[in-house]
Amino acid sequence: MNQLERRLYLIDYLLNEKNETIDIPEDTYNQRRLLRGLMNIRMPDTVSKEFIDIQNNYLQKELKEKGMTSLSDLEEVQSDLYIWQGDITTLECDAIVNAANSQMLGCFCPNHGCIDNAIHTYAGVQLRNKCAEIMHGNIQQTGKAKITPAYNLPCSYVIHTVGPIIAYSLTQKDCDDLRSCYLSCLKLAESYHLESIAFCCISTGEFHFPPYEAAQIAIQTVKEYKEETKSKMKVIFNVFKDSDKNIYEELLRTA
């Protein structure tokens, strides 16, 4: 099977699950969007081995086309601390952190631009199934973390944490909850003897935590944890926007 054949197979399979028939776009771009959207809205459920095999081959080929970045490609800003701007789903390290929602099942909005959507898309449908197995229909507490395999991502694990949602003005509880996110992820990574972890900008997107204050909390929490525990874990602060990169560079290069 080539990529086109895999993509059409996956689209047909997911449409058949829903007992739907639609006109499939002829161009690659819209076929990719359709497939991603169908994966995004799929509820946790069993899936055939053939689907998994074809999906895995498809996603791994897509990853190769996007290109991967390894921890060894990065330069330290401070001892064991890194800043990297890019797509976290292409980062090869021990664990990446997902800014999850309280259901912890991934983003169900088709083709949404959040990191939760991207991670679940490129990990494959197994990730949502695993999260559902872990959660048993419960809600994930803000500031806590859970770990899953990464499946088709180049990292080994995904650590999922639910950050605070800022509805109005920032409160001390919001800051404490965000600090708890970083600590929970670090402790969980240490318990799995992981040597590297990449943090996204937790809560600063859809959850509206002010980026500068969030970066201050992230850096302070990581540095205090490493100092108190003597941890040698390498920590990558992953940013997507130029503005976030500038904030982390300012805070880390002047500290």
N, C-alpha and C positions, 0 to 999 in steps of 0.2 A: 504493500500500500504506500502511495505517496501522501503528502500532506493534504492535498485536495480530497483524496479518497477518504482519508481518516476524518477530516472535518465534516464531510457530507454524511459519513456513517454516524458520527456522534450527534449531529443535528437530527438526523432521522430517528435515531434511538430516543432522544429526549422528546421529540415531538410525538412519537408513538406512545411513550409513557403517558402523555397528556391527552392522547386520542385527538390530536390536532393535525391538520394539514394546512400548510401555508406555502406560498411561492417562495422558494429559497433564492436569495440574491445570486447573481452570477459572478459578481466581483469578490475578490478575496477580502477586502476591507469589511464589507457588510456581512459576509459569511462569518468572519471572525466575531463581529459584534453580535450577530444572532446567536452563535454558539455560546459566547460568554454570557449573554443575557439569559439563555436557557439554563446554563449551569447556575447562574446567580439565583434564579427563582425555584430551583429544584429543592424540594423538601428532603430531609434525611430519609434515606430508604435503601434497601438492598439494590444491588446493581450487578449485572452479569460480569463474569470474569473476562469475557471478550471485550465488553465495553471498557473495563479497567485497563486491559492490555493496550487497546487501541488509543484510549485517552492518554495513558502514560507515554506512549511513543510520540503522540502528537505534541503533548506539552513539553517533553524533553527536547524535541526538535525546535519548537518555538523558542525555548530558552537559549539554545545554541545560537539561533539567529539573532536574539537580542544581545547576547554576549554576557559573560559573567565577570564579576569582580571578586578577587580573592583578598582576604585579609593581608596577605603578603604583598599585595599591590599598594597598600596604604602606608602613609607616613605618620608617625606619632606626632601629636601636638604637644602632649605631655606624656610622662611615663605611663604606658599601657592605655592611653586615651587617644582616640582618633575622631576626626570629623570626616564624614563621607557624604557627598551629595549625589544622589542617584536613586534608582529603582530598587527598593529593598528586596524585591522578589528575585533579583539577579545577584545577590550578595552571598558569597560562599564563606560561611563561618559556622560556628557550632550552633548558635541559636539566634533567631530574629524575634523581636517583640511585636506583637500585633495589638493595635489599639482596638479592642473588641467592644461589642455592645453587651448589655446585661444578659441577653439570651445566650450569648457566646456561640452562635450558630453561623456567624458571618452575615454580610450585608445582602439582603434579598432584593435590593433595588437594581434592576438590570443595568449593567455597564456603569455603575456609579464610580466616581473617581476616588473614593476613600481607600485607605490602605487595607482595611478589612476585606473589602471587595476584591482587591488585587491579590492578596495573599490566598484567599479561598479559591479564586479563579485558577491561579497557576499552580497551586498545590494539588488541585483536583477534587472531585466529589468526595473522596475518602475523608478529607479533612472535616467537612460538615458532619459526615456520619460519625466520625470519632468524637467530635465535640458533643454531638447529641448523646452518644453513649456515656460520656463523662458527666454531662449535666443532668440527665434523667428528668428533663423538663423543669429543672430548678433555675433560679436566677443567680448570676454571678455577682458577688458582693463587690462594690467599688473598692479599689485599692488592693485587691487580691489577684492571684495569678494561677493559671493552670498551664500544663505543658502537654504538647502532642508531637507526634512525628511530623516532619515537614513534607513527606511524600515526594512530590515532583519538584519541590524547590531545591536549590543547591545547598542550602543550610541543612543541618541535621534535625533541628527541632524548631517548633514555633512555641513561644511563650505568650499566652493570651492574658491581657489584663484590661480591666474596665476602669477608665479614668473618670474623674468628676466632670459633670456637665455644668457649665456656667450659664445660668439663666439670667442673672442680673449682675450685680457687682461681685467681685472676687472676695471670698471669705477665708478665714483662717482654716476652717474645716476643708475647704477646697484644696488649699495648699497642703494640708496634712494628708488628705486622700491621695493627691498626686505623689507626694513623697512615699507613701505606702506602696503605690504602684511600682516605683523603681526598686524599693527595698524587697518587695515580694518577688520580683523577677530575678534580682541578684541572688537572693537566698535559694530560690528554686533552681537556678542555674548551677550554683555551687553544690547543691545536693545531688545533682546529676554529674558532678565532676566536669562541667564544661569549662573550656579554656577561653572562650570568646563569646560575646553577646553584642548584638546590634539593637540599639533602642531607636524607634521612631520618635517623633515629637508627640508624645502621648497627650491626648485631649485638646491639642491646639487647632485641630481642624473643625469637624462637625460639632465638637463639644465646647468650642469657643473659649478655651483657657488662653489668657494673654501670652503670646509667644515668649516675650522677654522674661517674664516671671517664671514661666514653665521651664525655660532653659536654665535659669538660675537654680531652681529646685533640682532639676535633673543633675546638673554638674555637682552641686553641693552634696546631694545625697550619695552619688557614686563615689566621690572623693572621700567622704566621711566613712562610707562603708569599707572602702579599700584600706583606709588607714586603720580603722578599728579592727578589721579581721585579718589584715596582712594579706589580703587576696591578691593573687597575681593575674586574675582574670583580665583579659583585654576587652575594653569597652569601646564600642563604636557608636558615636552619635550620628545617626542617619538623618539627613535633612533632604527636603525636596525643593523648597523655595530658596531663591537667592537671599531673601530677607532673613530666613532662619539660619542659613549658613553664616551670614554676617554676624548675627547675634552670637552664635557659638564660637566663632573665631574671636570676637571681641572678648567674650568672657573667659575663654581658655588661654588665649595668647597673652592676656594681660594679668592673669592670676599668678 
